[in-house]
Amino acid sequence: MQLCAIVTKDDLTSVVEQLTPLRVAVRPRRVITLGRPTKVDLVAGAGLRVRGDARFTWDVGGLTIPVTLRSWQIMLVPAFVAAPDGGHLLAFDPVLEELDLKNVPMFLDGRIAEAIKGGLAAQKGKLAWDFEKQLGITRSLPHQISPAGDVTLSPNGGTVTVTATEMRLELALSLSFRRDAAPASLRGYQQEMAPSSARGRAVAARRA
């Protein structure tokens, strides 16, 4: 079984706009403030491209230097990855595409750029959605059924396709049942029925 979910460009733009502006403390005395994005695009076969501006502080030898990013641009690349528990996650790995620093001393320009690239690289596999846990459903069988048990419908991996207008998720679904041990009365019934079934097969074979 498969479940198909379509996320449009407008849906993704709305989510990004609701998340920003965003202030993140990455370490003591180092804070990044991301403004609202100036551009959100889906790139076919690649991912979600986001562009905007930002401000942050950079400390050197106890001196705090304010830094302004005139523009930054990253690509969020979606992919299904293995989860620690053996399942799957839908991860969005950030890839830095553009960085435009404003009024930054030359000796800090390269260090800041490398630090930002390293910070983004460290997020690989961390911006993830545990869709199997959140979309999985387990329900108990009706109480009229014996032995008792439950039925589970759960996603198990899938594929993601990006076009210029939408992100399409196709999730594989698995259906499984769990049953408790049969009560003594039912086990006795099964034992009684087993010889009858065997005799029935034997008769049918002779007739054939």
Backbone as a printed PyTorch tensor [residue, N CA C, xyz], in Angstrom:
tensor([[[  0.8380,  -1.1920,   0.0000],
         [  0.0000,   0.0000,   0.0000],
         [  0.8770,   1.2470,   0.0000]],

        [[  0.3460,   2.3120,  -0.5660],
         [  1.0710,   3.5640,  -0.6070],
         [  0.1720,   4.7310,  -0.2340]],

        [[  0.7820,   5.7350,   0.3880],
         [  0.0990,   6.9770,   0.7210],
         [  0.8410,   8.1140,   0.0350]],

        [[  0.1200,   8.9130,  -0.7410],
         [  0.7440,  10.0200,  -1.4690],
         [  0.3240,  11.3430,  -0.8310]],

        [[  1.3000,  12.1650,  -0.4870],
         [  1.0370,  13.4880,   0.0830],
         [  1.7310,  14.5310,  -0.7890]],

        [[  1.0130,  15.6070,  -1.0980],
         [  1.5520,  16.6580,  -1.9400],
         [  1.6240,  17.9580,  -1.1440]],

        [[  2.8140,  18.5310,  -1.0740],
         [  3.0340,  19.8050,  -0.3980],
         [  3.3670,  20.8390,  -1.4730]],

        [[  2.5470,  21.8630,  -1.5940],
         [  2.7510,  22.8460,  -2.6450],
         [  3.7860,  23.8930,  -2.2350]],

        [[  4.2290,  24.6640,  -3.2120],
         [  5.1710,  25.7530,  -2.9420],
         [  4.5480,  26.7630,  -1.9800]],

        [[  3.2580,  27.0590,  -2.1470],
         [  2.5850,  28.0040,  -1.2470],
         [  2.5690,  27.4820,   0.1850]],

        [[  2.3580,  26.1740,   0.3520],
         [  2.3710,  25.5800,   1.6940],
         [  3.7400,  25.7670,   2.3480]],

        [[  4.8000,  25.4770,   1.6050],
         [  6.1530,  25.5860,   2.1460],
         [  6.5160,  27.0380,   2.4490]],

        [[  6.1100,  27.9460,   1.5640],
         [  6.3760,  29.3690,   1.7990],
         [  5.6940,  29.8480,   3.0690]],

        [[  4.4610,  29.4030,   3.2840],
         [  3.7230,  29.7880,   4.4840],
         [  4.4150,  29.2930,   5.7450]],

        [[  4.9240,  28.0520,   5.7110],
         [  5.6120,  27.4980,   6.8810],
         [  6.8730,  28.2970,   7.1900]],

        [[  7.6740,  28.6030,   6.1620],
         [  8.9170,  29.3410,   6.3680],
         [  8.6260,  30.7360,   6.9090]],

        [[  7.5940,  31.3820,   6.3860],
         [  7.2510,  32.7300,   6.8470],
         [  6.7650,  32.7230,   8.2910]],

        [[  6.0830,  31.6540,   8.6900],
         [  5.6210,  31.5660,  10.0780],
         [  6.7700,  31.3150,  11.0410]],

        [[  7.8360,  30.6770,  10.5570],
         [  8.9780,  30.3720,  11.4180],
         [  9.9170,  31.5650,  11.5950]],

        [[  9.8050,  32.5590,  10.7290],
         [ 10.7040,  33.7150,  10.7790],
         [  9.9060,  34.9860,  11.0940]],

        [[ 10.5890,  36.0210,  11.6260],
         [ 12.0140,  36.0620,  12.0040],
         [ 12.3240,  35.1120,  13.1600]],

        [[ 13.5740,  34.6730,  13.1810],
         [ 13.9810,  33.6410,  14.1230],
         [ 15.3100,  34.0100,  14.7520]],

        [[ 15.4000,  33.9030,  16.0730],
         [ 16.6260,  34.2230,  16.8100],
         [ 17.1720,  32.9340,  17.4160]],

        [[ 18.4250,  32.6030,  17.0890],
         [ 19.0190,  31.3430,  17.5380],
         [ 20.3250,  31.6260,  18.2640]],

        [[ 20.4420,  31.1290,  19.4950],
         [ 21.6950,  31.2300,  20.2440],
         [ 22.5160,  29.9740,  19.9620]],

        [[ 23.5800,  30.1070,  19.1660],
         [ 24.3660,  28.9480,  18.7740],
         [ 25.4710,  28.6300,  19.7810]],

        [[ 25.8820,  29.6160,  20.5530],
         [ 26.8570,  29.4180,  21.6220],
         [ 26.8650,  30.6950,  22.4620]],

        [[ 27.5020,  30.7000,  23.6440],
         [ 27.5380,  31.9300,  24.4460],
         [ 28.0970,  33.1060,  23.6510]],

        [[ 27.3970,  34.2250,  23.7160],
         [ 27.7890,  35.4710,  23.0470],
         [ 27.7880,  35.3540,  21.5190]],

        [[ 27.0950,  34.3650,  20.9920],
         [ 26.9810,  34.2600,  19.5390],
         [ 25.5320,  33.9480,  19.1920]],

        [[ 24.8270,  34.9400,  18.6760],
         [ 23.4000,  34.8270,  18.3850],
         [ 23.1560,  35.1760,  16.9230]],

        [[ 22.3310,  34.3800,  16.2510],
         [ 21.9750,  34.6380,  14.8580],
         [ 20.4960,  35.0120,  14.7930]],

        [[ 20.1970,  36.0910,  14.1090],
         [ 18.8130,  36.5110,  13.8930],
         [ 18.5140,  36.4480,  12.3990]],

        [[ 17.6080,  35.5770,  12.0290],
         [ 17.2290,  35.4070,  10.6310],
         [ 15.9660,  36.2130,  10.3480]],

        [[ 16.0060,  37.0410,   9.3160],
         [ 14.8260,  37.8100,   8.9360],
         [ 13.8830,  36.9770,   8.0880]],

        [[ 12.7730,  37.5570,   7.6980],
         [ 11.8400,  36.8630,   6.8240],
         [ 12.5030,  36.6410,   5.4580]],

        [[ 12.2910,  35.4750,   4.8610],
         [ 12.9420,  35.2000,   3.5760],
         [ 12.4300,  36.1220,   2.4780]],

        [[ 13.3450,  36.5040,   1.6010],
         [ 12.9560,  37.3130,   0.4490],
         [ 12.6170,  36.4450,  -0.7510]],

        [[ 12.9470,  35.1570,  -0.6500],
         [ 12.6960,  34.2560,  -1.7630],
         [ 12.5760,  32.8310,  -1.2670]],

        [[ 11.5240,  32.1400,  -1.6940],
         [ 11.3370,  30.7200,  -1.4020],
         [ 10.9230,  30.0490,  -2.7010]],

        [[ 11.7380,  29.1340,  -3.1850],
         [ 11.4640,  28.4710,  -4.4670],
         [ 11.6710,  26.9760,  -4.3470]],

        [[ 10.8790,  26.2300,  -5.0980],
         [ 11.1280,  24.8140,  -5.2870],
         [ 11.9460,  24.6480,  -6.5600]],

        [[ 13.0180,  23.8910,  -6.4720],
         [ 13.8770,  23.6400,  -7.6250],
         [ 13.7140,  22.1730,  -8.0210]],

        [[ 13.2230,  21.9500,  -9.2140],
         [ 12.9370,  20.5920,  -9.6700],
         [ 14.1740,  19.6940,  -9.5460]],

        [[ 13.9650,  18.5250,  -8.9370],
         [ 15.0340,  17.5590,  -8.7880],
         [ 16.0630,  17.9020,  -7.7400]],

        [[ 15.8650,  19.0050,  -7.0040],
         [ 16.8720,  19.4320,  -6.0180],
         [ 16.2740,  19.5950,  -4.6250]],

        [[ 15.4100,  20.5970,  -4.4290],
         [ 14.8600,  20.8190,  -3.0990],
         [ 14.2450,  22.1960,  -2.9670]],

        [[ 14.2450,  22.6920,  -1.7390],
         [ 13.6520,  23.9880,  -1.4220],
         [ 14.7570,  25.0280,  -1.2600]],

        [[ 14.7230,  26.0570,  -2.0920],
         [ 15.7200,  27.1260,  -2.0200],
         [ 15.1470,  28.3010,  -1.2280]],

        [[ 15.8930,  28.7460,  -0.2210],
         [ 15.4600,  29.8460,   0.6390],
         [ 16.5440,  30.9150,   0.6350]],

        [[ 16.1120,  32.1740,   0.5150],
         [ 17.0440,  33.2970,   0.4760],
         [ 16.5400,  34.3860,   1.4150]],

        [[ 17.4590,  35.0380,   2.1140],
         [ 17.0560,  36.1010,   3.0200],
         [ 18.2560,  36.8550,   3.5400]],

        [[ 18.0430,  37.5950,   4.6370],
         [ 19.1470,  38.3180,   5.2660],
         [ 19.2310,  37.8940,   6.7310]],

        [[ 20.2880,  38.3210,   7.4060],
         [ 20.4720,  37.9080,   8.8010],
         [ 21.4650,  38.8340,   9.4920]],

        [[ 21.4490,  38.7840,  10.8150],
         [ 22.4270,  39.4950,  11.6470],
         [ 22.9190,  38.5340,  12.7200]],

        [[ 24.1840,  38.6380,  13.0490],
         [ 24.6920,  37.8260,  14.1510],
         [ 25.9150,  38.5060,  14.7520]],

        [[ 26.3430,  37.9710,  15.8780],
         [ 27.5150,  38.5220,  16.5700],
         [ 28.6560,  37.5260,  16.4950]],

        [[ 29.8750,  38.0830,  16.4230],
         [ 31.0750,  37.2540,  16.3220],
         [ 32.0760,  37.7670,  17.3550]],

        [[ 32.5250,  36.8610,  18.2200],
         [ 33.4470,  37.2980,  19.2750],
         [ 34.8850,  36.8990,  18.9400]],

        [[ 35.7740,  37.8660,  19.0650],
         [ 37.2010,  37.6430,  18.7950],
         [ 37.9940,  38.2190,  19.9600]],

        [[ 38.6620,  37.3440,  20.7080],
         [ 39.4800,  37.8050,  21.8260],
         [ 38.7090,  38.6320,  22.8310]],

        [[ 37.4770,  38.2710,  23.0850],
         [ 36.6510,  38.9920,  24.0490],
         [ 35.9380,  40.1940,  23.4620]],

        [[ 36.2070,  40.5020,  22.1970],
         [ 35.5550,  41.6200,  21.5340],
         [ 34.4020,  41.1020,  20.6730]],

        [[ 33.2020,  41.6310,  20.8950],
         [ 32.0200,  41.2040,  20.1470],
         [ 31.8140,  42.1120,  18.9400]],

        [[ 31.7830,  41.4950,  17.7550],
         [ 31.6350,  42.2410,  16.5100],
         [ 30.2800,  41.9270,  15.8840]],

        [[ 29.4350,  42.9340,  15.6560],
         [ 28.1670,  42.6880,  14.9760],
         [ 28.4050,  42.4710,  13.4800]],

        [[ 27.7620,  41.4680,  12.9250],
         [ 27.9300,  41.1280,  11.5130],
         [ 26.5610,  41.1160,  10.8430]],

        [[ 26.4950,  41.6880,   9.6590],
         [ 25.2560,  41.6890,   8.8830],
         [ 25.4490,  40.8810,   7.6050]],

        [[ 24.5340,  39.9710,   7.3560],
         [ 24.5120,  39.2340,   6.1060],
         [ 23.5190,  39.9300,   5.1880]],

        [[ 24.0510,  40.5580,   4.1240],
         [ 23.1410,  41.2130,   3.1930],
         [ 22.2090,  40.1850,   2.5660]],

        [[ 22.7740,  39.0160,   2.2970],
         [ 21.9440,  37.9360,   1.7510],
         [ 22.6210,  36.5910,   2.0140]],

        [[ 21.8130,  35.6030,   2.2400],
         [ 22.2720,  34.2270,   2.3180],
         [ 21.2750,  33.3850,   1.5180]],

        [[ 21.7530,  32.3010,   0.9690],
         [ 20.8830,  31.4220,   0.1880],
         [ 21.2900,  29.9850,   0.4440]],

        [[ 20.3230,  29.1770,   0.8470],
         [ 20.5970,  27.7650,   1.0930],
         [ 19.5920,  26.9070,   0.3330]],

        [[ 19.9990,  25.6940,   0.0510],
         [ 19.1160,  24.6980,  -0.5480],
         [ 18.8390,  23.6320,   0.5030]],

        [[ 17.5680,  23.4030,   0.7910],
         [ 17.1760,  22.3270,   1.7010],
         [ 16.8480,  21.1070,   0.8500]],

        [[ 17.7170,  20.1040,   0.9140],
         [ 17.6010,  18.9180,   0.0590],
         [ 16.8850,  17.8070,   0.8240]],

        [[ 15.6870,  17.3880,   0.3720],
         [ 14.9470,  16.3430,   1.0860],
         [ 15.4440,  14.9460,   0.7080]],

        [[ 15.4610,  14.0650,   1.6900],
         [ 15.8600,  12.6760,   1.4490],
         [ 15.3930,  11.8110,   2.6090]],

        [[ 15.0740,  10.5550,   2.3210],
         [ 14.7360,   9.6070,   3.3690],
         [ 16.0290,   9.0060,   3.8930]],

        [[ 16.2100,   9.0370,   5.2220],
         [ 17.4280,   8.5210,   5.8440],
         [ 17.0560,   7.5290,   6.9370]],

        [[ 18.0160,   6.6870,   7.2870],
         [ 17.7860,   5.6860,   8.3300],
         [ 17.7440,   6.3470,   9.7010]],

        [[ 16.7850,   5.9230,  10.5230],
         [ 16.6550,   6.4270,  11.8880],
         [ 17.4350,   5.5280,  12.8450]],

        [[ 17.8300,   6.0490,  14.0190],
         [ 18.5860,   5.2290,  14.9780],
         [ 17.8650,   3.9520,  15.3920]],

        [[ 16.5090,   3.9840,  15.3910],
         [ 15.7540,   2.8120,  15.8230],
         [ 15.4930,   1.8300,  14.6840]],

        [[ 16.0810,   2.0760,  13.5120],
         [ 15.9030,   1.1690,  12.3880],
         [ 14.8300,   1.6000,  11.4110]],

        [[ 14.0650,   2.6450,  11.7310],
         [ 13.0290,   3.1390,  10.8330],
         [ 13.5960,   4.1270,   9.8320]],

        [[ 12.7500,   5.0760,   9.4190],
         [ 13.1680,   6.0730,   8.4400],
         [ 12.7210,   7.4650,   8.8770]],

        [[ 13.5080,   8.4640,   8.4760],
         [ 13.1780,   9.8630,   8.7110],
         [ 13.2000,  10.5960,   7.3750]],

        [[ 12.4020,  11.6530,   7.2890],
         [ 12.4860,  12.5410,   6.1360],
         [ 13.3390,  13.7280,   6.5550]],

        [[ 14.5650,  13.8040,   6.0310],
         [ 15.5130,  14.8410,   6.4320],
         [ 15.6120,  15.9230,   5.3580]],

        [[ 15.9040,  17.1490,   5.8140],
         [ 16.1450,  18.2740,   4.9180],
         [ 17.5530,  18.7860,   5.2020]],

        [[ 18.5070,  18.3950,   4.3700],
         [ 19.9030,  18.7660,   4.5910],
         [ 20.1950,  20.1250,   3.9650]],

        [[ 20.6880,  21.0980,   4.7500],
         [ 20.9720,  22.4390,   4.2170],
         [ 22.3130,  22.4930,   3.4880]],

        [[ 22.2950,  23.0920,   2.3200],
         [ 23.5130,  23.2840,   1.5330],
         [ 23.6460,  24.7790,   1.2340]],

        [[ 24.7620,  25.3880,   1.6620],
         [ 24.9720,  26.8220,   1.4440],
         [ 25.2860,  27.0840,  -0.0290]],

        [[ 24.5210,  27.9990,  -0.6450],
         [ 24.7310,  28.3370,  -2.0510],
         [ 25.3200,  29.7390,  -2.2280]],

        [[ 25.0000,  30.6530,  -1.3020],
         [ 25.4590,  32.0280,  -1.4660],
         [ 25.5560,  32.7100,  -0.1110]],

        [[ 26.5650,  33.5820,   0.0360],
         [ 26.7620,  34.3040,   1.2940],
         [ 27.3490,  35.6730,   0.9610]],

        [[ 26.6800,  36.7350,   1.3640],
         [ 27.1330,  38.0950,   1.0750],
         [ 27.2380,  38.8620,   2.3870]],

        [[ 28.4730,  39.0080,   2.8700],
         [ 28.7260,  39.7070,   4.1280],
         [ 28.8320,  41.2050,   3.8950]],

        [[ 28.4420,  41.9850,   4.8960],
         [ 28.4710,  43.4480,   4.7880],
         [ 29.3590,  44.0350,   5.8880]],

        [[ 30.2700,  44.9180,   5.4800],
         [ 31.1240,  45.6520,   6.4140],
         [ 31.8450,  44.7340,   7.4050]],

        [[ 32.4380,  43.6620,   6.8850],
         [ 33.1740,  42.7300,   7.7330],
         [ 34.6640,  42.8730,   7.4230]],

        [[ 35.5180,  42.9960,   8.4550],
         [ 36.9570,  43.0820,   8.2040],
         [ 37.4620,  41.9100,   7.3810]],

        [[ 38.4310,  42.1730,   6.5040],
         [ 38.9170,  41.1450,   5.5960],
         [ 39.4270,  39.9090,   6.3260]],

        [[ 40.0990,  40.1040,   7.4710],
         [ 40.6790,  38.9600,   8.1730],
         [ 39.6140,  38.0580,   8.8040]],

        [[ 38.3640,  38.5520,   8.8820],
         [ 37.2850,  37.7400,   9.4390],
         [ 36.3840,  37.1430,   8.3610]],

        [[ 36.4200,  37.7050,   7.1760],
         [ 35.5130,  37.2990,   6.1060],
         [ 35.5350,  35.7850,   5.8810]],

        [[ 36.7330,  35.2460,   5.6400],
         [ 36.8490,  33.8170,   5.3560],
         [ 36.5000,  32.9540,   6.5570]],

        [[ 36.8980,  33.3880,   7.7630],
         [ 36.6330,  32.6080,   8.9690],
         [ 35.1370,  32.5070,   9.2310]],

        [[ 34.4310,  33.6040,   9.0130],
         [ 32.9850,  33.5990,   9.2390],
         [ 32.2930,  32.6960,   8.2270]],

        [[ 32.7150,  32.8170,   6.9620],
         [ 32.1070,  31.9840,   5.9230],
         [ 32.3270,  30.4970,   6.2120]],

        [[ 33.5410,  30.1270,   6.6190],
         [ 33.8230,  28.7210,   6.9220],
         [ 33.0340,  28.2470,   8.1420]],

        [[ 32.8790,  29.1360,   9.1310],
         [ 32.1190,  28.7670,  10.3270],
         [ 30.6570,  28.5090,   9.9770]],

        [[ 30.0950,  29.3370,   9.0990],
         [ 28.6990,  29.1590,   8.6950],
         [ 28.5470,  27.8640,   7.9050]],

        [[ 29.4760,  27.5990,   6.9910],
         [ 29.4240,  26.3570,   6.2180],
         [ 29.5230,  25.1470,   7.1430]],

        [[ 30.4380,  25.2350,   8.1120],
         [ 30.5860,  24.1310,   9.0590],
         [ 29.3550,  23.9300,   9.9120]],

        [[ 28.7210,  25.0550,  10.3120],
         [ 27.5050,  24.9520,  11.1100],
         [ 26.3750,  24.2980,  10.3400]],

        [[ 26.2620,  24.6240,   9.0550],
         [ 25.2240,  24.0070,   8.2300],
         [ 25.5230,  22.5190,   8.0040]],

        [[ 26.7910,  22.2070,   7.7550],
         [ 27.1690,  20.8090,   7.5390],
         [ 26.8660,  19.9570,   8.7670]],

        [[ 26.9940,  20.5560,   9.9470],
         [ 26.7300,  19.8200,  11.1910],
         [ 25.2490,  19.4970,  11.3600]],

        [[ 24.3970,  20.1560,  10.5820],
         [ 22.9560,  19.9110,  10.6790],
         [ 22.4980,  18.7720,   9.7810]],

        [[ 23.4260,  18.1660,   9.0380],
         [ 23.0640,  17.0870,   8.1240],
         [ 22.3630,  15.9650,   8.8780]],

        [[ 21.1620,  15.6200,   8.4520],
         [ 20.3850,  14.5540,   9.0730],
         [ 19.6360,  14.9560,  10.3230]],

        [[ 19.8170,  16.2200,  10.7890],
         [ 19.1830,  16.6550,  12.0290],
         [ 17.8630,  17.3870,  11.8060]],

        [[ 17.7330,  18.0580,  10.6600],
         [ 16.4590,  18.7150,  10.3550],
         [ 15.5470,  17.6710,   9.7480]],

        [[ 14.9690,  16.8500,  10.6130],
         [ 14.2680,  15.6640,  10.1370],
         [ 12.8890,  15.5270,  10.7620]],

        [[ 12.0180,  14.8490,  10.0330],
         [ 10.6450,  14.5770,  10.4610],
         [ 10.4860,  13.0730,  10.6490]],

        [[ 10.1540,  12.6710,  11.8550],
         [  9.9210,  11.2540,  12.1520],
         [  8.4840,  10.9090,  11.7470]],

        [[  8.2620,  10.8000,  10.4350],
         [  6.9080,  10.5970,   9.9270],
         [  6.3660,   9.2170,  10.2910]],

        [[  7.2290,   8.2230,  10.4330],
         [  6.7480,   6.8840,  10.7790],
         [  6.1130,   6.8690,  12.1650]],

        [[  6.7320,   7.5800,  13.0970],
         [  6.1970,   7.6390,  14.4590],
         [  4.9080,   8.4390,  14.5110]],

        [[  4.8600,   9.5540,  13.7730],
         [  3.7090,  10.4460,  13.8570],
         [  2.5190,   9.9720,  13.0310]],

        [[  2.7750,   9.2450,  11.9420],
         [  1.6820,   8.7930,  11.0870],
         [  1.2490,   7.3590,  11.3610]],

        [[  2.0480,   6.6240,  12.1330],
         [  1.6830,   5.2520,  12.4540],
         [  0.4360,   5.1880,  13.3310]],

        [[ -0.4150,   4.2040,  13.0710],
         [ -1.6800,   4.0530,  13.8100],
         [ -1.7960,   2.6220,  14.3270]],

        [[ -2.1210,   2.4770,  15.5950],
         [ -2.3800,   1.1650,  16.1980],
         [ -3.7410,   1.1970,  16.8750]],

        [[ -4.6060,   0.2420,  16.5360],
         [ -5.9450,   0.1570,  17.1080],
         [ -6.2110,  -1.2520,  17.6110]],

        [[ -6.8980,  -1.3230,  18.7490],
         [ -7.2620,  -2.6230,  19.3090],
         [ -8.3830,  -3.2400,  18.4900]],

        [[ -8.3570,  -4.5610,  18.3700],
         [ -9.4420,  -5.2610,  17.6970],
         [-10.7190,  -5.1470,  18.5350]],

        [[-11.9060,  -5.2040,  17.9160],
         [-13.1630,  -5.1350,  18.6810],
         [-13.1960,  -6.1640,  19.7970]],

        [[-13.8100,  -5.7930,  20.9140],
         [-13.8110,  -6.6840,  22.0770],
         [-14.5810,  -7.9670,  21.8220]],

        [[-15.4260,  -7.9870,  20.7800],
         [-16.1680,  -9.1990,  20.4630],
         [-15.2650, -10.2870,  19.8660]],

        [[-14.0700,  -9.9040,  19.4110],
         [-13.1590, -10.8550,  18.7670],
         [-12.2160, -11.4450,  19.8030]],

        [[-12.0530, -12.7630,  19.7320],
         [-11.1520, -13.4550,  20.6520],
         [-10.2720, -14.4100,  19.8320]],

        [[ -8.9930, -14.5010,  20.1510],
         [ -8.2550, -13.7660,  21.1860],
         [ -8.0770, -12.2910,  20.8200]],

        [[ -7.8620, -11.4880,  21.8670],
         [ -7.7080, -10.0490,  21.6790],
         [ -6.3890,  -9.7540,  20.9580]],

        [[ -6.2810,  -8.5480,  20.4780],
         [ -5.0620,  -8.1400,  19.7790],
         [ -5.2320,  -6.7350,  19.2360]],

        [[ -4.3700,  -6.3660,  18.3280],
         [ -4.4790,  -5.0490,  17.7070],
         [ -3.9620,  -5.1040,  16.2790]],

        [[ -4.2870,  -4.0690,  15.5460],
         [ -3.8530,  -3.9390,  14.1590],
         [ -3.0580,  -2.6450,  14.0350]],

        [[ -1.9600,  -2.6900,  13.2880],
         [ -1.0870,  -1.5340,  13.1250],
         [ -0.8970,  -1.2160,  11.6440]],

        [[ -1.1030,   0.0500,  11.3020],
         [ -0.8290,   0.5450,   9.9590],
         [  0.2930,   1.5670,  10.0890]],

        [[  1.4290,   1.3050,   9.4600],
         [  2.5790,   2.1890,   9.6670],
         [  3.3360,   2.4340,   8.3650]],

        [[  3.8280,   3.6690,   8.1830],
         [  4.6850,   3.9610,   7.0240],
         [  6.0190,   3.2470,   7.1810]],

        [[  6.6130,   2.9180,   6.0520],
         [  7.8990,   2.2170,   6.0960],
         [  8.7540,   2.6890,   4.9270]],

        [[  9.2810,   3.9200,   5.0340],
         [ 10.0920,   4.4690,   3.9600],
         [  9.2440,   5.0280,   2.8300]],

        [[  9.8970,   5.4060,   1.7510],
         [  9.1770,   5.9640,   0.6230],
         [ 10.0980,   6.7220,  -0.3060]],

        [[  9.5010,   7.5620,  -1.1270],
         [ 10.2760,   8.3750,  -2.0630],
         [  9.7780,   9.8110,  -2.0140]],

        [[ 10.6450,  10.7460,  -2.3770],
         [ 10.2740,  12.1560,  -2.4230],
         [ 10.6820,  12.7130,  -3.7850]],

        [[  9.7590,  13.4160,  -4.4210],
         [ 10.0040,  14.0080,  -5.7360],
         [  9.7090,  15.4980,  -5.6620]],

        [[ 10.6380,  16.3070,  -6.1540],
         [ 10.4800,  17.7560,  -6.1130],
         [ 10.3320,  18.2800,  -7.5430]],

        [[  9.2730,  19.0620,  -7.7700],
         [  9.0960,  19.7600,  -9.0320],
         [  9.1250,  21.2630,  -8.7550]],

        [[  8.8910,  22.0580,  -9.7810],
         [  8.9180,  23.5080,  -9.6100],
         [  7.6970,  24.0230,  -8.8610]],

        [[  6.6870,  23.1800,  -8.6630],
         [  5.4470,  23.6290,  -8.0220],
         [  5.0680,  22.8540,  -6.7700]],

        [[  5.6560,  21.6680,  -6.5600],
         [  5.2300,  20.8580,  -5.4210],
         [  6.3090,  19.8760,  -4.9960]],

        [[  6.1380,  19.3940,  -3.7710],
         [  6.9590,  18.3160,  -3.2390],
         [  6.0290,  17.1270,  -2.9960]],

        [[  6.2970,  16.0300,  -3.6770],
         [  5.4110,  14.8610,  -3.6050],
         [  6.0800,  13.7630,  -2.7680]],

        [[  5.3690,  13.3380,  -1.7210],
         [  5.8600,  12.2660,  -0.8560],
         [  5.0180,  11.0170,  -1.0950]],

        [[  5.6600,   9.9280,  -1.4460],
         [  4.9760,   8.6530,  -1.6130],
         [  5.5130,   7.7010,  -0.5480]],

        [[  4.6580,   7.4080,   0.4350],
         [  5.0630,   6.6050,   1.5870],
         [  4.5400,   5.1780,   1.4400]],

        [[  5.4230,   4.2180,   1.6700],
         [  5.0220,   2.8160,   1.6810],
         [  4.3770,   2.4970,   3.0290]],

        [[  3.2310,   1.7890,   3.0010],
         [  2.5030,   1.4530,   4.2230],
         [  2.4970,  -0.0550,   4.4290]],

        [[  2.6710,  -0.4760,   5.6580],
         [  2.6010,  -1.9010,   5.9920],
         [  1.4970,  -2.1210,   7.0190]],

        [[  0.7900,  -3.2370,   6.8790],
         [ -0.3180,  -3.5990,   7.7730],
         [  0.0620,  -4.8620,   8.5280]],

        [[ -0.0460,  -4.8230,   9.8480],
         [  0.3200,  -5.9860,  10.6520],
         [ -0.6850,  -6.1850,  11.7840]],

        [[ -0.8030,  -7.4460,  12.2420],
         [ -1.7160,  -7.8000,  13.3260],
         [ -0.9310,  -8.4400,  14.4620]],

        [[ -1.3630,  -8.1850,  15.6790],
         [ -0.8130,  -8.8490,  16.8660],
         [ -1.9580,  -9.4850,  17.6150]],

        [[ -1.8100, -10.7650,  17.9310],
         [ -2.8810, -11.4610,  18.6550],
         [ -2.3510, -11.9900,  19.9750]],

        [[ -3.1930, -11.9100,  21.0030],
         [ -2.8530, -12.5120,  22.2860],
         [ -2.9700, -14.0250,  22.1860]],

        [[ -2.4770, -14.7180,  23.2230],
         [ -2.5960, -16.1740,  23.2440],
         [ -4.0690, -16.5800,  23.2880]],

        [[ -4.4230, -17.6310,  22.5510],
         [ -5.8060, -18.1010,  22.5140],
         [ -6.2080, -18.6740,  23.8700]],

        [[ -7.4330, -18.3970,  24.3530],
         [ -7.8930, -18.9770,  25.6250],
         [ -8.0210, -20.4890,  25.5040]],

        [[ -8.0570, -21.1600,  26.6530],
         [ -8.0930, -22.6260,  26.6730],
         [ -9.2860, -23.1750,  25.8900]],

        [[-10.4540, -22.5240,  26.0110],
         [-11.6490, -23.0110,  25.3180],
         [-11.4730, -22.9860,  23.8100]],

        [[-10.7880, -21.9600,  23.3020],
         [-10.5850, -21.8590,  21.8670],
         [ -9.5290, -22.8420,  21.3970]],

        [[ -8.5050, -23.0820,  22.2240],
         [ -7.4800, -24.0550,  21.8490],
         [ -8.0750, -25.4390,  21.7450]],

        [[ -9.0110, -25.7670,  22.6550],
         [ -9.6770, -27.0560,  22.5950],
         [-10.4960, -27.2020,  21.3370]],

        [[-11.1660, -26.1230,  20.9430],
         [-11.9700, -26.1430,  19.7210],
         [-11.0810, -26.3620,  18.5010]],

        [[ -9.9140, -25.6990,  18.4850],
         [ -8.9980, -25.8650,  17.3720],
         [ -8.4990, -27.3050,  17.2850]],

        [[ -8.2330, -27.9170,  18.4340],
         [ -7.7610, -29.3020,  18.4270],
         [ -8.8490, -30.2480,  17.9350]],

        [[-10.1030, -29.9540,  18.3180],
         [-11.2000, -30.8010,  17.8640],
         [-11.4160, -30.6870,  16.3590]],

        [[-11.2260, -29.4860,  15.8280],
         [-11.4680, -29.2610,  14.4160],
         [-10.3470, -29.7890,  13.5390]],

        [[ -9.1410, -29.9110,  14.0950],
         [ -8.0020, -30.3270,  13.2810],
         [ -8.1920, -31.7070,  12.6710]],

        [[ -8.6000, -32.7770,  13.4290],
         [ -8.7990, -34.0940,  12.8160],
         [ -9.8990, -34.0700,  11.7570]],

        [[-10.9860, -33.3360,  12.0320],
         [-12.0760, -33.2630,  11.0700],
         [-11.5980, -32.6630,   9.7580]],

        [[-10.7800, -31.6530,   9.8510],
         [-10.2610, -31.0200,   8.6550],
         [ -9.3860, -31.9940,   7.8850]],

        [[ -8.5680, -32.7580,   8.6350],
         [ -7.7000, -33.7260,   7.9860],
         [ -8.5150, -34.7950,   7.2730]],

        [[ -9.6290, -35.3230,   7.9430],
         [-10.4740, -36.3340,   7.3090],
         [-11.1270, -35.7720,   6.0620]],

        [[-11.5240, -34.4560,   6.1610],
         [-12.1650, -33.8420,   5.0080],
         [-11.2240, -33.7770,   3.8270]],

        [[ -9.9570, -33.4760,   4.0520],
         [ -8.9900, -33.4050,   2.9700],
         [ -8.7540, -34.7770,   2.3680]],

        [[ -8.7390, -35.7960,   3.2410],
         [ -8.5110, -37.1380,   2.7560],
         [ -9.6650, -37.5960,   1.8540]],

        [[-10.9140, -37.3020,   2.2850],
         [-12.0940, -37.6800,   1.4870],
         [-12.0680, -36.9700,   0.1380]],

        [[-11.7490, -35.6730,   0.1940],
         [-11.7000, -34.9040,  -1.0450],
         [-10.6350, -35.4630,  -1.9920]],

        [[ -9.5120, -35.9230,  -1.4410],
         [ -8.4710, -36.4870,  -2.2760],
         [ -8.9220, -37.7790,  -2.9440]],

        [[ -9.6820, -38.6730,  -2.1730],
         [-10.1610, -39.9150,  -2.7410],
         [-11.1530, -39.6570,  -3.8730]],

        [[-12.0300, -38.6590,  -3.6330],
         [-13.0190, -38.3280,  -4.6530],
         [-12.3610, -37.8020,  -5.9310]],

        [[-11.2760, -37.0690,  -5.7670],
         [-10.5740, -36.5460,  -6.9330],
         [ -9.9630, -37.6720,  -7.7360]]])
